[in-house]
Every structure is written in structure tokens, then in C-alpha cells.
Amino acid sequence: MIRFLAGFALAALALAHAPSASAEGTDAQRARFREAYAVATTQGGDAWRAQATGLEGYSLFPYLEAAALTHDLRTLDRAPVQAYLDRYPGLIPAADLRRDFLGELARRKDWATFTAMYQPGLGDSLACFALQAKLSRNEPLVFERDLADLWKKASLPNSCDPVIDAAAGQGLLTTDRVWARIQVAADSGKGGTVAALAPRLPPSDAPVAQRIALALNDPATALRQATDWPDTPRHRQAVTFALQRMARKQSTVADSAWATLAPRFALSEQQKGAIENSLALFHATDFDESALDRLAALPPGAQTDGTREWRVRVALARQDWNAALTALDALAPSQKDDGEWRYFRALVLAKLGRHDEAQAIYRRVSQEATYFGFLAADRIDASYAICPSTLATDERREAALLNDPGLDRAFELYAVGLQKLGRREWSAALAGRDADTQRLAADLAFRKGWYDRAVFGLSSGDALRLYEQRFPLARQDGVVEQSGQAGIEAPWAYAIIRAESAWMSDARSSADARGLMQLLPTTAAIVAKRNGLSWSGGESLYDPPTNIVLGTRYLAQMAARYNGAPWLASAAYNAGPNKVDQWVEARGTLDPDLFVASIPYKETREYVARVMAFAVIYDWRLNGNALPIGSRMTRIGSAYALPQAGAVRRAVTCPAPAVAQPTPPSAPAVAEPAPAEASSAPAAEEPSR
């Protein structure tokens, strides 16, 4: 059903072939479409047509037949499917219908019809079914033509198993080819693939492949057994994998194993460096006593951006200012330019008594509308530097966009509540368009209340200054009212929504967190019961007002656990309160900015920074000025009180001349398939446990 729904978005594109020109649907058309769509998806057949009378010219009409055909897939023959594909050759639902029907034909083993309808480029699973069809005709496989590209993949779908078996039977899977794919899989951490390939090796080679798989899947057992392994190149690779994996799980156990195994295996310098890197990095995230020395002692070839950054973090957590300055000096040039490390250089210099140098850096960083820019402004008691911008109107181009069939279908899908399909139409319609067109489309989406398209569409360059669109307030869904009733600040609640879902009300994470504030159904049920609120099940979390009522109460619950502190509650909202409690117990005496820098989880560290920065921006959007960011970052153990009338607030000004400002890290990907929209943090080697 999910694949079918996704397919429906393509129908939007084919609607360029539909009988009517692009035009905004009426409320009556949308209501009839919803009714007909519900019938098509649940009953199939032609029952939907009664509800669809009069919709023949509506831009979403082709979605209805595709929905019914998909419902009936198990009983269809080729004719109705082919007829639909011929009518709407470019539509997303047509492409998905073809893909799903091919899967059904493969299930039936109707290889003749499959071959007649198959098109390349539909994914690995169907590619392997196409090869199965070839085998059914007794056609031999040719490795370079049929398998070479698939063979480079670290993992393959089950439909490829018969093809691989046939290739082995034809003598195509030479020992070198099997080892080549094992290497690809091992480098990608796919121990299951390595284990599955091991039996395809000669008996003399299979045991070492099984040991590589063991190193990836069960490093503790592999390290215990490794004392009896021979010193061969592939066993050295297995030992390296096992030690790196063990370092991530239990760094002290990995230390002991490394001391035992290092004399036994003639590891290359590169392998030694990789092991030392992992050991140092995970001792650092555990803040072990030896961490700083280990990181400083890493040879240049074993250092990465991750180890260099963690050397700074550990030194900051120890408040060893000289070591911190040395570590800051050792960062790569690109790292030194990052706002985080410029801010902490200023802080360290100030701690060392070099106040003039610190003030100069703080002034420069404070010109940026970021978490570290706001922290720097607090340090020097400066205004916050936020330079809002507006889009110039262009009625001609706006009219052209509103008449674009693809965008029309995207907006209509949003209007009828099929947002995921609408996002696919949106992406297809704007693919390859120039930046100005994409910005104008994002602004149109904002004005129609489709806020996530504005958030994701205005994520670079000068568009970062379009704060009205990127931090929307227009459709509040009770945020201010419910925050007040829950006893928390509205700017903080807005910031959580912006960071969690980027205003995608239909967002659903891999962990099943749902809606604007990304609540788990189990959590929401507990919150509802505790607060005497009605609860209608997990699907109700896609309703924005319901989600906000429950989400604000859960935020209040997290805040109460940490003396009201929004920053610690934000950390708990992301990583869970048990983890935050552990960090507080270990480093609870640190100032808040140092504590955040020491959070072991990269995702949580950046999340807290993002939420705190977003809270400042939303405070400004609501009030025209903002509470100092430090006011929401009280020291651990100190009570946080909601701001009262007359509280000191920080002015917001745009420096002259205006400075191009980087954005606070973007919201994480939630139910969004392609996120350049996800996180602007560099993908360092640092672990995200």
C-alpha cells in the first residue's frame, strides 16, 4: 500500500496528459476525490466511479484508477494495467503500478508477460527477476553483462539468490570474484553478506571468510578466537574489523585484546592506525582518563576530523585550557573556520587571560544567527544579529508556477491530505529548475500553509534569511495556547516542532515517532492518561492540534525532571532521560555550553544546539526581541523559571553591512526521503552511538 501511495505522486506528472489544464481544485472536488479515493484504495474494482462523477477534468483523477488497480493487483491480467500505462505513460502512479505488477508477475512466475512489460532501471529486485526470466528461457548468463553491476553491491534482495545460484552453477563465480564481493560487503559492515558468500569459496578459503563475518557480527567471540588464527593478510583484516567493532562496544575490552593480538599479527601501518583511531575515539566518547593522551599521541596518518574534534571536547570537559588551546590549534583548517571552534577558541583564550583576543573573536562570531553566534553575543552583551529578507514579487512567474501541471498536482495532493504523494510531485516538478524558481515555489507553498516545503526549499544561500517562511507562525495550531497550559515557553515548543519534523504533520520516523512533535504512540498514551486527555490511538498523532496538546505536555514532563531547564529537557527529548541522567552524573558541574559540547552522541549534541537557536529565532518572531540564549541554559541543578513581564530581553538587529549568515543546523530527516534538508553537520568519523 505504501508503494502504491508513493506511486500516486507520479500520476501527477502524467497528468500533463490529462484532459484538463492545471487549475486549483474546488472544495467540492476535493471532497469528492477523498471519498472516491477511499473507495478505490479499500474496495478496488469500479466502485469508486460513482463517487468520482464530475471529476474527470480534475487534475488528480488518474490517481483513482491507479489506486483501484493496485488494490486488485493479485487478480489482474495484463490488459487493464497496460491500458492505464498507455494512457498515462509519464505518471508516477503509472511507474509504480508497472513496478508492483511486475512484482506480482514474478510471484506468479509469468515470465513471458514479465519480460514484455519490464523496463531497466526499476531497482535491483526487479533486475534479478528479469534475470530469472532469462534463465527460464534457458539463456545463459554473461557475468559482465548481467551480474557485474549487481556484484558490486554490498547486499542484494532475495530475488537475486536464484540468479547467484545459477551463476555459480555456470562457473561464473570464480574465487577472485567471490573474494571481491566479500571485500565490498566487509568494507560496508555487511557481515551477513560475507557469511552467505563464504560457502561459495573453496574449502581452503571458506574458514577465513567466516572469520571475517564473525569479526563483523560478533567481535568479542572473534577476538577470543583470534589468538589461534594464522598471521595471514585476510586474518589481519578480520582482526582489524573485530578490534574496531569492539572499541565501539567496550573500549576497555578492545584495549586488552589489542595488547594480546598486536604482537601476533604483522598488521600494516594503515591497519594499526585504524585500530588506534577507533580506540582513542571511543575512549574519548567515554571520557576515560587516558582519552586526552591517546588522542594527542595518534600519529598524523591515524588522525581524522573526528579524533581532532574529540581531543578538543575532552580537554574542554576537563577544563584544561592549555590542552584545549593546543587541541584547537591542531584542528584542520576547515574545522577551525567552523563557528563552534571559533566560539570555543574565544572562550579558552578568555580563560587564559587573553581577553582582547577573545573579545575580537566573540564579536565576529556574534554576527552569525546560529547557536554559537547567540552564545557569543551573550558573552559580550551584544544584540543578536538576525538579518531577515523578503522575496521580491513576480506576478508573471508566480502565475506560471501556479499553472504548472506538476506543481498543481502537488498542491492538490497536499490539499486532499496526501502529503507524501504531494512531496514526490513537488520534487519531480521542480527537478532541474533554477534557484529563483525553487524559491518562489517554496514561498507559494508557505502561503498555502505547506510549511515543510518552505523549510526544505529555502535552505541555502540568501534564502536562509527568509525567516518568515523558514520559521512559520501563521498556522499555530494552538502552540501558544497549549504551551501556556502546559507551563512551558511557546518559542521552545515551536523550536521542538521545527527541529523534529520541520512542520511535516505526517512525519513518521523509523522508530514510529509521529507527527509534528514526533511522539511515539506508547509515550503519547501515557502522557494522555497522566494529564487526563483523550487518546484515540497512534493515527491521531498526525492531527496537528492533538499532537501539540500531547507534545507540549510531554515537554513539560521532561522539563520538570531537570528543574525546568529547556536545554536539558531537549537533550532528554532526543536521547532519552536515562542517557541524560548518566551524562549529568558524570559531568554535571560543567557550564551548559561545555556540557553540550561534551555530549557523546553527535545527533543529540547538534539537536540541543539546533533547538536552542531555533527558540531564539521563534522568540524574536513572536516578540520582536529575544530572551538571551543563556537564560534557557541554566546551570545543572539550578531552577529555571518561566520569564516574567519585564524580563531582560536582547535586541535583534541586522549588522551593517549585512553579513551572509550560515543557518543553525537544519532539522533532522523525518520521513523525508532525501535530506539535504536533514543535518548540516559534517559527517565526521565520530561515532553516533
C-alpha positions in Angstrom: 0.0 0.0 0.0 2.9 2.4 0.8 4.5 1.7 -2.5 1.2 2.3 -4.2 0.7 5.6 -2.5 4.1 6.7 -3.4 3.3 5.7 -7.0 0.4 8.0 -7.0 2.6 11.0 -6.8 3.9 10.3 -10.3 0.5 10.3 -11.6 0.8 13.9 -11.1 3.4 14.2 -13.8 1.4 12.3 -16.3 -1.5 14.5 -15.6 0.2 16.8 -18.1 -1.6 14.3 -20.4 -4.8 14.5 -18.5 -7.8 16.2 -20.2 -7.7 19.5 -18.3 -5.3 22.3 -17.8 -3.8 22.9 -14.4 -6.2 24.6 -12.1 -6.8 24.8 -8.4 -9.4 22.3 -7.3 -12.6 23.4 -5.5 -13.6 22.3 -2.1 -16.4 20.2 -3.6 -13.9 18.5 -6.0 -11.5 17.7 -3.2 -14.3 16.3 -1.0 -15.5 14.0 -3.8 -11.9 13.0 -4.6 -11.3 12.0 -1.0 -14.5 9.9 -1.0 -13.6 8.2 -4.3 -10.0 7.6 -3.3 -11.0 5.9 0.0 -13.3 3.6 -2.0 -10.6 2.9 -4.6 -8.0 2.0 -2.1 -10.2 -0.2 0.1 -12.6 -1.8 -2.4 -10.9 -1.7 -5.8 -12.9 -2.5 -8.9 -15.1 0.2 -10.3 -17.0 1.1 -7.1 -15.0 4.4 -6.9 -16.5 5.7 -10.2 -19.8 6.5 -8.6 -18.2 9.0 -6.2 -15.9 10.4 -9.0 -18.7 11.6 -11.2 -17.7 15.1 -12.4 -14.1 14.7 -11.5 -12.9 13.6 -15.0 -11.3 17.0 -15.5 -9.8 17.2 -12.0 -6.0 17.0 -12.0 -5.9 14.1 -9.6 -8.4 11.9 -11.4 -5.8 9.4 -12.7 -4.9 8.6 -9.1 -8.3 7.0 -8.6 -8.0 4.3 -11.2 -4.4 3.5 -10.3 -5.5 3.1 -6.7 -8.2 0.6 -7.7 -5.8 -1.3 -9.9 -3.2 -1.6 -7.2 -5.9 -2.9 -4.8 -6.8 -5.6 -7.3 -3.2 -6.5 -8.3 -3.5 -10.2 -7.4 -6.4 -10.8 -9.8 -5.4 -8.6 -12.7 -4.2 -9.7 -16.1 -2.0 -7.5 -18.3 -4.8 -5.7 -20.3 -6.1 -3.2 -17.7 -2.6 -2.5 -16.4 -1.2 -1.9 -19.9 -4.2 0.3 -20.8 -3.5 2.5 -17.8 0.2 2.7 -18.6 -0.6 3.6 -22.2 -3.0 6.4 -21.1 -0.6 7.9 -18.5 2.9 7.0 -19.7 4.7 9.6 -17.6 2.8 9.5 -14.3 4.3 8.5 -11.0 1.4 6.1 -10.2 1.9 4.5 -13.7 5.5 3.9 -12.9 4.7 2.4 -9.5 1.8 0.4 -11.0 4.2 -1.1 -13.5 6.7 -1.9 -10.7 4.1 -3.5 -8.5 2.6 -5.5 -11.3 6.0 -6.8 -12.4 6.5 -8.0 -8.8 3.1 -9.8 -9.0 4.0 -11.4 -12.3 7.3 -12.6 -10.8 5.3 -14.1 -7.9 3.2 -15.9 -10.5 6.3 -16.8 -12.5 4.6 -15.5 -15.6 8.0 -14.7 -17.1 6.6 -14.1 -20.6 4.4 -11.2 -19.5 7.1 -10.0 -17.1 9.6 -9.8 -20.0 7.1 -8.0 -22.2 6.5 -5.3 -19.6 9.9 -5.0 -17.9 12.0 -1.9 -18.3 15.5 -1.5 -17.0 16.2 0.9 -14.1 13.4 -0.3 -11.8 15.7 -1.5 -9.0 17.8 -4.5 -8.0 14.9 -6.7 -7.1 13.2 -6.5 -10.5 16.5 -6.6 -12.3 17.1 -10.0 -10.7 13.6 -11.1 -11.6 14.4 -10.1 -15.1 17.5 -12.4 -15.0 15.3 -15.2 -13.6 13.0 -14.7 -16.6 16.1 -15.1 -18.8 17.1 -18.3 -17.0 13.5 -19.6 -17.5 14.2 -19.4 -21.2 17.4 -21.4 -20.8 19.5 -18.4 -21.8 23.0 -18.5 -20.2 24.2 -15.6 -18.0 27.1 -13.4 -19.1 28.8 -12.1 -16.0 29.9 -8.7 -17.3 26.6 -8.0 -19.0 24.2 -9.5 -16.4 25.9 -9.5 -13.0 28.9 -7.2 -12.9 26.9 -4.2 -11.6 24.9 -6.2 -9.1 28.1 -7.9 -7.9 29.4 -4.5 -6.7 26.6 -4.1 -4.2 27.2 -4.9 -0.5 23.8 -6.5 -0.2 21.2 -7.8 -2.6 17.5 -8.6 -2.4 16.3 -12.2 -2.1 15.2 -12.2 -5.7 18.9 -12.3 -6.6 19.5 -15.6 -4.8 18.4 -17.9 -7.6 20.4 -15.9 -10.1 23.5 -16.2 -8.0 23.0 -19.9 -7.6 22.6 -20.2 -11.4 25.8 -18.1 -11.9 27.7 -20.4 -9.6 26.3 -23.4 -11.5 27.6 -21.9 -14.7 31.0 -21.4 -13.3 30.8 -17.6 -13.3 31.6 -17.1 -9.6 35.3 -17.5 -9.6 37.2 -17.4 -6.4 38.5 -13.9 -7.2 35.0 -12.7 -7.9 33.7 -14.1 -4.7 36.5 -12.5 -2.7 35.9 -9.2 -4.5 32.3 -9.1 -3.3 33.3 -10.2 0.2 35.6 -7.2 0.3 32.9 -4.8 -0.7 30.5 -6.3 1.9 33.1 -6.3 4.6 34.0 -2.7 4.0 30.3 -1.8 4.3 30.0 -3.8 7.5 27.7 -6.4 6.0 28.7 -9.4 8.0 25.6 -11.3 6.8 26.6 -11.0 3.2 30.1 -12.2 4.0 28.8 -15.2 5.8 26.4 -16.1 2.9 29.3 -15.8 0.4 31.8 -17.9 2.4 30.4 -21.3 1.3 30.9 -20.3 -2.3 34.7 -20.3 -1.7 37.0 -23.3 -2.0 37.2 -25.3 1.3 40.7 -23.8 1.9 39.3 -20.2 1.8 35.9 -20.5 3.4 37.1 -20.6 7.1 38.8 -17.2 6.8 35.8 -15.6 5.2 33.7 -17.0 8.0 36.1 -15.4 10.5 35.7 -12.0 8.7 32.0 -12.4 9.1 32.4 -13.3 12.8 34.6 -10.2 13.3 31.8 -8.1 11.9 28.9 -9.8 13.6 30.4 -10.9 17.0 33.7 -9.1 17.6 34.0 -10.4 21.2 34.0 -14.0 20.1 36.2 -13.3 17.1 38.8 -11.6 19.4 38.8 -14.6 21.7 39.4 -17.0 18.9 41.9 -14.8 17.1 44.8 -16.0 19.3 44.7 -19.2 17.4 44.4 -17.7 13.9 47.3 -17.8 11.5 49.0 -14.5 10.6 47.8 -14.1 7.0 46.6 -10.9 5.2 42.9 -11.8 5.4 43.2 -12.8 9.1 44.8 -9.4 9.8 41.8 -7.8 8.1 39.5 -9.8 10.3 41.4 -8.8 13.5 41.3 -5.1 12.4 37.5 -5.3 11.9 36.9 -7.1 15.2 39.0 -4.6 17.2 37.3 -1.6 15.6 33.9 -3.1 16.3 34.8 -4.0 19.9 36.2 -0.5 20.5 32.7 0.9 19.7 31.1 -1.5 22.2 33.6 -1.8 25.0 36.7 0.2 24.6 38.5 -1.3 27.6 37.9 -4.9 26.4 39.2 -3.9 23.0 42.3 -2.4 24.7 43.1 -5.8 26.4 42.5 -7.7 23.1 44.8 -5.3 21.2 47.6 -5.7 23.7 47.3 -9.5 23.3 47.0 -9.6 19.5 49.3 -6.8 18.4 52.5 -9.0 18.7 50.8 -11.9 16.9 49.8 -10.2 13.7 52.0 -8.2 11.3 49.4 -5.5 10.7 50.1 -2.7 8.2 50.6 0.8 9.4 47.2 1.7 8.0 45.5 -1.1 9.9 47.3 -0.1 13.1 46.3 3.4 12.6 42.6 2.4 12.1 42.6 0.4 15.3 44.3 3.2 17.3 41.9 5.7 15.9 38.9 3.7 17.0 40.3 3.0 20.4 41.2 6.7 21.0 37.8 7.9 19.7 35.7 5.6 21.8 37.8 6.1 24.9 37.1 9.8 24.2 33.4 9.5 23.9 33.5 7.6 27.2 35.7 10.4 28.7 38.2 7.9 30.1 41.2 9.2 31.9 43.5 8.1 29.1 41.4 9.7 26.4 43.3 13.0 26.0 46.7 11.4 25.9 45.6 8.8 23.5 44.1 11.4 21.1 47.2 13.6 21.3 49.5 10.6 20.7 47.8 9.5 17.5 50.2 9.6 14.5 49.2 12.1 11.8 48.1 9.3 9.5 45.6 7.9 12.1 44.0 11.2 12.9 40.7 12.3 11.4 38.4 15.3 11.8 36.5 13.2 14.4 39.6 12.5 16.6 40.8 16.1 16.3 37.4 17.4 17.4 37.2 15.0 20.3 40.6 16.0 21.5 39.1 19.5 21.9 35.9 18.2 23.6 37.8 16.1 26.1 40.1 19.0 27.0 37.1 21.3 27.4 35.3 18.9 29.6 38.4 18.7 31.8 38.6 22.4 31.7 42.3 22.0 30.8 42.5 25.3 28.9 46.1 24.9 27.8 45.4 21.4 26.4 42.2 22.8 24.8 44.1 25.6 23.0 46.7 23.1 21.8 43.9 20.8 20.5 42.2 23.8 18.8 45.4 24.6 17.1 45.7 21.1 15.8 42.3 21.2 14.0 42.3 21.1 10.3 41.9 24.5 8.6 38.3 23.8 7.5 37.4 22.8 11.1 39.0 26.0 12.5 36.5 28.0 10.4 33.5 26.4 12.0 31.5 28.6 14.3 31.7 26.0 17.2 35.5 26.0 17.3 35.8 29.8 16.8 33.5 30.3 19.8 35.4 27.8 22.0 38.7 29.4 20.9 37.4 32.7 22.3 36.2 31.0 25.5 39.6 29.3 26.0 41.5 32.5 25.3 39.4 34.3 27.8 40.0 31.6 30.4 43.7 32.0 29.8 43.5 35.8 30.4 43.8 36.8 26.7 40.7 38.9 26.8 41.3 41.2 23.9 41.8 38.3 21.5 38.7 36.6 22.9 36.6 39.7 22.6 37.6 40.1 18.9 36.6 36.5 18.1 33.4 36.8 20.1 32.4 39.9 18.1 33.0 38.2 14.8 31.1 35.0 15.8 28.2 37.1 17.2 27.4 38.4 13.7 26.0 35.0 12.9 22.4 33.8 13.6 23.5 30.5 15.0 23.7 28.8 18.3 27.3 29.8 18.7 26.6 33.2 17.4 24.0 33.8 20.1 26.3 32.3 22.8 29.0 34.7 21.6 26.6 37.7 21.7 25.7 36.8 25.3 29.4 36.8 26.2 29.9 40.4 25.0 26.4 41.6 25.9 25.7 42.3 22.2 22.4 42.4 20.2 21.6 39.3 18.3 22.4 39.6 14.6 19.5 38.4 12.5 19.1 39.9 9.0 15.6 39.0 7.7 14.9 39.3 4.0 11.8 39.2 1.8 11.2 37.8 -1.7 10.5 40.2 -4.5 7.1 39.7 -6.0 7.0 38.5 -9.6 3.3 38.1 -10.6 4.1 36.7 -14.0 6.4 34.0 -12.8 4.1 33.2 -9.9 1.1 32.8 -12.3 3.2 30.5 -14.5 4.1 28.3 -11.5 0.5 28.1 -10.4 -0.4 26.9 -13.9 2.4 24.3 -13.9 0.7 20.9 -14.0 3.2 19.2 -11.8 3.0 21.8 -9.1 -0.7 22.0 -9.4 -0.9 18.3 -8.7 1.5 18.7 -5.8 -0.6 21.4 -4.2 -3.8 19.4 -4.8 -2.3 16.3 -3.2 -1.4 18.5 -0.2 -4.9 19.9 -0.1 -6.6 16.5 0.0 -4.2 15.2 2.7 -1.9 13.1 0.6 1.3 15.0 1.6 3.8 12.3 0.9 2.5 11.9 -2.6 2.5 15.7 -2.9 6.2 15.9 -2.0 7.0 13.4 -4.8 5.1 15.5 -7.3 6.8 18.6 -5.9 10.3 17.1 -6.3 9.5 15.9 -9.9 8.0 19.3 -10.9 11.0 21.3 -9.6 13.8 19.0 -10.6 16.4 21.0 -12.6 14.6 24.3 -12.0 16.7 27.4 -11.3 17.2 28.6 -7.7 14.8 31.6 -8.2 12.0 29.4 -9.4 12.5 27.0 -6.5 12.4 29.8 -4.0 9.2 31.2 -5.5 7.6 27.8 -5.4 8.7 27.4 -1.7 7.1 30.8 -0.9 3.9 29.8 -2.7 3.8 26.6 -0.6 4.3 28.7 2.6 1.4 30.9 1.7 -0.7 27.9 1.2 0.2 26.5 4.6 2.5 23.8 3.3 5.3 24.8 5.6 7.7 21.9 5.2 8.2 22.7 1.5 9.3 26.2 2.5 11.6 24.9 5.2 13.3 22.5 2.9 13.2 24.6 -0.2 14.8 27.6 1.4 17.9 26.0 2.9 20.9 27.6 1.2 22.4 30.9 0.2 20.4 34.1 0.6 17.2 32.1 1.2 18.5 31.4 4.7 17.4 35.0 5.6 13.7 34.3 4.7 12.9 33.8 8.3 9.1 34.2 7.9 9.0 31.2 5.6 11.6 29.1 7.3 10.3 29.6 10.8 6.5 29.8 10.3 4.0 31.1 12.8 0.9 31.6 10.6 -0.9 28.3 11.3 -0.2 28.0 15.0 -2.5 25.0 15.7 -2.7 26.2 19.4 1.1 26.2 20.0 1.0 29.4 22.1 -2.2 28.4 24.0 -1.1 24.8 24.7 2.4 25.8 25.7 0.9 28.2 28.3 -1.5 25.5 29.6 1.4 23.0 29.8 3.6 25.6 31.6 6.4 25.9 29.1 7.5 28.6 26.7 5.9 28.8 23.3 9.2 29.6 21.5 10.7 26.4 22.9 7.7 24.4 21.7 7.9 25.9 18.3 11.7 25.1 18.2 11.0 21.5 19.0 8.4 21.2 16.2 10.8 22.9 13.8 13.7 20.6 14.8 11.7 17.4 15.0 9.5 17.5 11.9 10.2 20.7 10.1 6.4 21.1 10.1 5.7 17.8 8.4 2.5 16.9 10.1 2.5 13.4 8.6 6.1 12.7 9.6 6.9 9.2 10.8 10.3 8.0 11.9 11.8 4.6 11.7 11.2 4.3 15.4 7.4 5.1 14.8 7.5 8.6 16.2 4.7 10.5 14.6 3.6 14.0 13.7 4.8 17.5 14.3 6.4 16.8 17.7 7.4 13.2 16.8 5.7 11.4 19.6 5.7 7.6 20.0 2.2 6.2 20.3 3.2 4.5 23.6 4.5 7.7 25.0 1.5 9.7 23.9 -0.9 7.2 25.5 1.0 7.6 28.9 1.0 11.4 28.6 -2.7 11.5 27.8 -3.5 9.3 30.7 -1.3 11.3 33.1 -2.9 14.5 32.0 -6.5 13.3 31.7 -6.5 13.9 28.0 -8.5 12.0 25.4 -6.5 9.4 23.4 -7.6 8.0 20.1 -4.6 5.9 19.1 -1.4 6.4 17.1 -3.1 7.8 14.0 -4.4 10.7 16.0 -0.8 12.0 16.3 -1.0 13.1 12.6 -3.6 15.6 13.7 -1.6 18.8 14.5 -3.7 20.1 17.4 -3.8 16.7 19.0 0.0 16.3 18.6 0.7 19.7 20.0 -1.5 19.1 23.0 0.3 15.9 23.9 3.7 17.1 22.8 3.7 20.2 25.0 2.7 18.1 28.0 5.5 15.7 27.3 7.9 18.6 27.0 6.7 19.9 30.4 7.2 16.4 31.9 10.8 16.4 30.6 11.4 19.9 31.8 10.1 19.1 35.3 12.7 16.3 35.5 15.5 18.8 35.0 14.4 21.7 37.2 12.6 23.2 34.3 15.7 23.6 32.1 14.7 23.6 28.4 18.2 22.7 27.2 18.5 19.6 29.3 14.9 18.6 28.6 15.6 19.0 24.9 18.5 16.6 25.3 16.2 14.1 27.0 13.6 14.5 24.3 16.2 13.4 21.8 18.4 10.8 23.6 16.1 9.7 26.4 16.2 10.8 30.0 18.2 7.8 31.2 21.2 8.8 29.0 21.0 12.4 30.0 21.0 11.4 33.7 24.2 9.4 33.1 25.9 12.4 31.4 24.7 14.7 34.2 26.1 12.4 36.8 29.5 12.3 35.1 29.8 15.9 34.1 27.1 17.8 35.8 29.4 20.5 37.2 30.2 21.9 33.7 28.8 25.1 32.4 26.0 24.4 29.9 27.9 25.3 26.8 30.7 23.0 27.8 28.3 20.2 28.8 26.6 20.4 25.4 30.0 20.2 23.7 30.7 17.0 25.7 27.5 15.1 24.8 28.8 11.8 23.4 26.0 11.5 20.8 26.6 13.7 17.8 22.9 13.7 16.9 21.9 14.9 20.4 24.7 17.4 20.7 23.6 19.1 17.5 19.9 18.7 18.3 20.3 20.7 21.6 22.2 23.4 19.7 19.6 23.5 17.0 16.6 23.7 19.4 18.2 26.4 21.5 19.0 28.5 18.4 15.5 28.0 17.0 14.0 29.0 20.3 15.8 32.4 20.0 14.6 32.8 16.4 11.0 31.9 17.3 11.1 34.2 20.4 12.1 37.0 18.1 9.4 36.1 15.6 6.8 36.2 18.3 8.0 39.2 20.3 10.3 41.3 18.1 13.2 40.6 20.5 14.5 37.5 22.4 15.5 36.2 25.8 19.2 35.7 26.0 20.0 32.1 24.9 21.8 31.7 28.2 18.6 32.3 30.1 17.3 28.9 28.8 20.6 27.2 29.6 20.7 27.4 33.3 23.4 25.6 35.2 22.7 22.0 36.1 20.9 21.9 39.5 19.7 25.5 39.2 16.0 26.1 38.9 14.6 27.5 35.6 11.6 29.9 35.9 9.4 31.0 33.1 10.2 34.6 32.0 8.0 37.2 33.6 7.0 40.6 32.3 9.9 42.9 32.5 12.5 40.1 32.0 15.7 41.3 30.3 15.5 40.7 26.6 18.1 41.0 23.9 17.5 43.3 21.0 17.7 41.9 17.5 19.5 43.9 14.8 20.9 43.5 11.4 24.6 44.5 11.3 25.5 47.0 8.6 26.7 46.0 6.2 24.6 42.8 6.4 26.7 39.7 6.8 25.8 36.5 4.9 24.8 34.2 7.7 25.0 30.4 8.0 21.9 28.9 9.4 21.6 26.9 12.6 21.9 23.2 11.8 18.8 22.2 9.9 16.0 19.9 11.2 16.7 16.2 11.2 15.2 13.9 8.4 11.9 12.7 9.4 10.0 10.8 6.9 11.7 12.8 4.2 13.5 10.6 1.7 16.2 13.0 0.6 17.5 15.2 3.2 20.0 17.7 2.2 17.3 19.0 4.5 18.4 16.9 7.3 21.5 18.0 9.1 24.2 20.4 8.1 26.7 18.9 10.4 29.8 17.4 8.8 29.9 13.7 8.5 33.0 13.1 10.5 34.2 9.7 11.6 33.0 10.4 15.1 30.6 7.7 16.3 26.9 8.3 16.8 26.3 5.5 19.2 
